Amino acid sequence: MEAEAGAGAERQRDGEGDTAPLTETAATRPSGEARKWKRPRDGDTAPLTQAAAAGPSGEAQYSYLPVADALMEAPNALVCLFAVVSEIGATVHSRGTDFTVTLKIVDQSRPSGISVTFFAENTALLPCVRSSGDVISLHNIMISVHHEDSFFKYNKKFSSFALFEGKASTECRPYQHSAKYKYHAGHDNEILTKMRLWLVSHPLGHNDIELQLMSIKSDSAFDLVCKVLHVHEASNGVWILYVWDGTDTPVTEFQMMLDTESVTSPPLHLEEEPLPREVLCTLPCVGSVLRVFTNSFFKEILHFQKGIYWARFCNITCKQEFGMWKGIMLPVCRVRLLSNENGSVVERLKMFDRRIATKVHRWPMASLPNASDITDVMEHKSVGYITLMESLTHAEVIHKFKTLVRVVAAYPCQPNDLSLLVAGRNGMRLTLEDPTARIRAYIHKNDGVIYLCY
């Protein structure tokens, strides 16, 4: 996994106790003069020099620098930036009493990006970015260096920010801003417009192929936007992420196994051990849950363990094993946290809402728009279908239900064995699956004629 520049939450304690900032910034240095800077001597009480100058109307007009130019300023200098948010970190407690969040920002001068770390007394005062690709304006943020890595730090005492919608919008008013932010309409609108135009021709590097679970492919790289429901570390050090977007994975190409010699039936899951029931009961009953495997730990895993985050998996691949879909994160894969207001997230939630509003939402999507009447059981026609996951998480261990499944394997399967089954002198073991789960089912002797007649 690629590491995001900067690890802000670990670098500072609540953003306070900082060394005094330099007394000169880009906004106060005369044009053409060589860069000179010095740190105030002990005992100096000079106030912080803000990166702003008075405009023609007497109001503060901030001098915005390209990110690359801002990084050439001396450590602890204050700068102002307009940039695009490319990655959104999770809000966590700092090592003190504050909350902190780290964003990664890019612009034309620094397409590789750099991180900005924010601190605030409560989460409501931190930037809440709706979607990667939104534009952020930052006033009086500090340049910091940690282990030779540069990053920007937002000081809650004198820094300010504003968030604007990205390239798809023409709205110039920020959808969130800090209390100290001063917006200069004419000057800032011009920069905001230029930033949006740059975004149109320079997207954030998302794969052109952004798929949903219902359209994933084998052995090809694509982007996947999903909610991470659960994270598990296997005994061999492999991490497994359980992801969902409300759709069903495609039907796999799998030849039914006829267990003529009672060979081992296909596995019910890709993990070493099945999920505990208490975890299984937290998973959605409609829509496939894809298992995504990675050999490497990455920092977002800590946030995913809360089961509340959506994410974009960039350059993920999938393959089929034992007739089941398996997601694979290679070293080139990157993960970006997404807010619930991200456009791709909103689209998926709306699609799921439309699905569960229909009477057939528990049918596999591959069987729609109409499942054959052959699959219906006449004497239970009024009983609705449920998914295998609903059965597995049912409150009662013994219960009756109706479901639409695919037979993956059967034993016994020879003609003589089947005739004995119909005669009520033998039983049968089936491996059944739908988009939510795979189970073993047993047809007892007296029930054989009932099942095989349909």
Solvent accessible surface area in square Angstrom, and as a share of the most:
residue,aa,sasa,rsa
1,M,57,0.25
2,E,102,0.46
3,A,95,0.73
4,E,22,0.10
5,A,37,0.29
6,G,12,0.11
7,A,55,0.42
8,G,1,0.01
9,A,24,0.18
10,E,110,0.50
11,R,23,0.08
12,Q,47,0.21
13,R,152,0.55
14,D,16,0.08
15,G,1,0.01
16,E,72,0.32
17,G,83,0.79
18,D,40,0.21
19,T,85,0.49
20,A,51,0.39
21,P,16,0.10
22,L,3,0.01
23,T,56,0.32
24,E,38,0.17
25,T,1,0.00
26,A,25,0.20
27,A,25,0.19
28,T,63,0.36
29,R,50,0.18
30,P,77,0.49
31,S,120,0.77
32,G,86,0.83
33,E,72,0.32
34,A,76,0.59
35,R,96,0.35
36,K,127,0.54
37,W,129,0.45
38,K,144,0.61
39,R,110,0.40
40,P,31,0.20
41,R,191,0.70
42,D,151,0.78
43,G,73,0.70
44,D,66,0.34
45,T,129,0.75
46,A,69,0.54
47,P,119,0.75
48,L,61,0.30
49,T,37,0.22
50,Q,82,0.37
51,A,3,0.02
52,A,25,0.19
53,A,55,0.42
54,A,81,0.63
55,G,15,0.14
56,P,138,0.87
57,S,86,0.56
58,G,56,0.54
59,E,108,0.49
60,A,45,0.35
61,Q,54,0.24
62,Y,16,0.06
63,S,47,0.30
64,Y,32,0.12
65,L,35,0.17
66,P,59,0.37
67,V,0,0.00
68,A,34,0.26
69,D,63,0.33
70,A,0,0.00
71,L,34,0.17
72,M,128,0.57
73,E,13,0.06
74,A,8,0.06
75,P,54,0.34
76,N,18,0.09
77,A,1,0.01
78,L,1,0.01
79,V,1,0.01
80,C,0,0.00
81,L,0,0.00
82,F,7,0.03
83,A,0,0.00
84,V,0,0.00
85,V,0,0.00
86,S,6,0.04
87,E,9,0.04
88,I,22,0.11
89,G,22,0.21
90,A,8,0.06
91,T,50,0.29
92,V,43,0.25
93,H,121,0.54
94,S,11,0.07
95,R,134,0.49
96,G,22,0.21
97,T,115,0.67
98,D,3,0.02
99,F,48,0.20
100,T,0,0.00
101,V,6,0.04
102,T,20,0.12
103,L,1,0.00
104,K,15,0.06
105,I,1,0.00
106,V,9,0.05
107,D,7,0.04
108,Q,135,0.60
109,S,48,0.31
110,R,77,0.28
111,P,99,0.62
112,S,80,0.52
113,G,3,0.03
114,I,0,0.00
115,S,0,0.00
116,V,0,0.00
117,T,0,0.00
118,F,1,0.00
119,F,1,0.01
120,A,4,0.03
121,E,101,0.45
122,N,67,0.34
123,T,70,0.41
124,A,83,0.65
125,L,97,0.48
126,L,6,0.03
127,P,10,0.06
128,C,83,0.50
129,V,3,0.02
130,R,80,0.29
131,S,23,0.15
132,S,13,0.09
133,G,13,0.12
134,D,10,0.05
135,V,0,0.00
136,I,0,0.00
137,S,0,0.00
138,L,0,0.00
139,H,0,0.00
140,N,4,0.02
141,I,0,0.00
142,M,3,0.01
143,I,4,0.02
144,S,9,0.06
145,V,76,0.43
146,H,66,0.29
147,H,151,0.67
148,E,164,0.74
149,D,76,0.39
150,S,41,0.26
151,F,1,0.00
152,F,0,0.00
153,K,4,0.02
154,Y,14,0.05
155,N,9,0.05
156,K,42,0.18
157,K,129,0.55
158,F,27,0.11
159,S,2,0.01
160,S,5,0.03
161,F,2,0.01
162,A,0,0.00
163,L,0,0.00
164,F,0,0.00
165,E,65,0.29
166,G,11,0.11
167,K,104,0.44
168,A,109,0.84
169,S,19,0.12
170,T,130,0.75
171,E,69,0.31
172,C,37,0.22
173,R,177,0.64
174,P,30,0.19
175,Y,51,0.19
176,Q,39,0.17
177,H,104,0.46
178,S,18,0.12
179,A,105,0.81
180,K,102,0.43
181,Y,17,0.06
182,K,122,0.51
183,Y,71,0.27
184,H,44,0.20
185,A,56,0.44
186,G,54,0.52
187,H,48,0.22
188,D,1,0.01
189,N,41,0.21
190,E,96,0.43
191,I,36,0.18
192,L,0,0.00
193,T,65,0.38
194,K,123,0.52
195,M,21,0.10
196,R,17,0.06
197,L,116,0.58
198,W,31,0.11
199,L,4,0.02
200,V,95,0.55
201,S,76,0.49
202,H,90,0.40
203,P,87,0.55
204,L,30,0.15
205,G,63,0.61
206,H,54,0.24
207,N,38,0.19
208,D,148,0.77
209,I,79,0.40
210,E,66,0.30
211,L,23,0.12
212,Q,23,0.10
213,L,0,0.00
214,M,72,0.32
215,S,46,0.30
216,I,7,0.03
217,K,106,0.45
218,S,47,0.31
219,D,118,0.61
220,S,44,0.28
221,A,47,0.36
222,F,1,0.00
223,D,0,0.00
224,L,0,0.00
225,V,0,0.00
226,C,0,0.00
227,K,53,0.22
228,V,0,0.00
229,L,31,0.16
230,H,43,0.19
231,V,13,0.08
232,H,76,0.34
233,E,90,0.40
234,A,13,0.10
235,S,105,0.68
236,N,102,0.52
237,G,36,0.35
238,V,26,0.15
239,W,29,0.10
240,I,3,0.01
241,L,0,0.00
242,Y,0,0.00
243,V,0,0.00
244,W,18,0.06
245,D,1,0.01
246,G,2,0.02
247,T,3,0.02
248,D,6,0.03
249,T,22,0.13
250,P,40,0.25
251,V,90,0.52
252,T,9,0.05
253,E,161,0.72
254,F,53,0.22
255,Q,163,0.72
256,M,83,0.37
257,M,62,0.28
258,L,94,0.47
259,D,1,0.01
260,T,66,0.38
261,E,138,0.62
262,S,56,0.36
263,V,73,0.42
264,T,123,0.71
265,S,12,0.07
266,P,5,0.03
267,P,44,0.27
268,L,58,0.29
269,H,52,0.23
270,L,34,0.17
271,E,13,0.06
272,E,103,0.46
273,E,129,0.58
274,P,84,0.53
275,L,22,0.11
276,P,68,0.43
277,R,118,0.43
278,E,124,0.56
279,V,29,0.16
280,L,30,0.15
281,C,61,0.37
282,T,102,0.59
283,L,8,0.04
284,P,30,0.19
285,C,40,0.24
286,V,10,0.06
287,G,1,0.01
288,S,4,0.02
289,V,15,0.09
290,L,3,0.02
291,R,41,0.15
292,V,0,0.00
293,F,27,0.11
294,T,5,0.03
295,N,127,0.65
296,S,53,0.34
297,F,101,0.42
298,F,11,0.05
299,K,92,0.39
300,E,17,0.08
301,I,0,0.00
302,L,101,0.50
303,H,30,0.13
304,F,0,0.00
305,Q,98,0.44
306,K,112,0.47
307,G,20,0.19
308,I,102,0.52
309,Y,39,0.15
310,W,7,0.02
311,A,0,0.00
312,R,11,0.04
313,F,0,0.00
314,C,8,0.05
315,N,57,0.29
316,I,0,0.00
317,T,23,0.13
318,C,1,0.01
319,K,70,0.29
320,Q,62,0.28
321,E,48,0.22
322,F,118,0.49
323,G,8,0.08
324,M,29,0.13
325,W,25,0.09
326,K,36,0.15
327,G,0,0.00
328,I,40,0.20
329,M,10,0.05
330,L,80,0.40
331,P,107,0.67
332,V,97,0.56
333,C,0,0.00
334,R,44,0.16
335,V,6,0.04
336,R,20,0.07
337,L,6,0.03
338,L,7,0.03
339,S,25,0.16
340,N,94,0.48
341,E,98,0.44
342,N,5,0.02
343,G,51,0.49
344,S,18,0.11
345,V,0,0.00
346,V,51,0.29
347,E,100,0.45
348,R,6,0.02
349,L,66,0.33
350,K,117,0.50
351,M,46,0.20
352,F,35,0.15
353,D,81,0.42
354,R,151,0.55
355,R,28,0.10
356,I,71,0.36
357,A,85,0.66
358,T,67,0.39
359,K,205,0.87
360,V,48,0.27
361,H,27,0.12
362,R,76,0.28
363,W,46,0.16
364,P,20,0.13
365,M,48,0.21
366,A,73,0.56
367,S,32,0.20
368,L,58,0.29
369,P,124,0.78
370,N,118,0.60
371,A,17,0.13
372,S,62,0.40
373,D,117,0.60
374,I,142,0.72
375,T,61,0.36
376,D,26,0.14
377,V,42,0.24
378,M,122,0.55
379,E,108,0.48
380,H,90,0.40
381,K,112,0.48
382,S,116,0.75
383,V,73,0.42
384,G,51,0.49
385,Y,32,0.12
386,I,40,0.20
387,T,6,0.04
388,L,1,0.01
389,M,4,0.02
390,E,29,0.13
391,S,16,0.10
392,L,69,0.35
393,T,25,0.15
394,H,68,0.30
395,A,99,0.76
396,E,104,0.47
397,V,144,0.83
398,I,158,0.80
399,H,45,0.20
400,K,203,0.86
401,F,79,0.33
402,K,19,0.08
403,T,35,0.20
404,L,25,0.13
405,V,49,0.28
406,R,73,0.27
407,V,60,0.35
408,V,2,0.01
409,A,1,0.01
410,A,8,0.06
411,Y,67,0.25
412,P,19,0.12
413,C,20,0.12
414,Q,79,0.35
415,P,101,0.64
416,N,116,0.59
417,D,35,0.18
418,L,60,0.30
419,S,65,0.42
420,L,59,0.30
421,L,2,0.01
422,V,69,0.39
423,A,66,0.51
424,G,25,0.24
425,R,174,0.63
426,N,42,0.21
427,G,22,0.22
428,M,16,0.07
429,R,58,0.21
430,L,24,0.12
431,T,2,0.01
432,L,22,0.11
433,E,22,0.10
434,D,19,0.10
435,P,36,0.23
436,T,13,0.07
437,A,21,0.17
438,R,15,0.05
439,I,30,0.15
440,R,71,0.26
441,A,24,0.19
442,Y,131,0.50
443,I,13,0.07
444,H,126,0.56
445,K,110,0.47
446,N,128,0.65
447,D,55,0.28
448,G,0,0.00
449,V,66,0.38
450,I,91,0.46
451,Y,129,0.49
452,L,73,0.36
453,C,98,0.59
454,Y,130,0.49
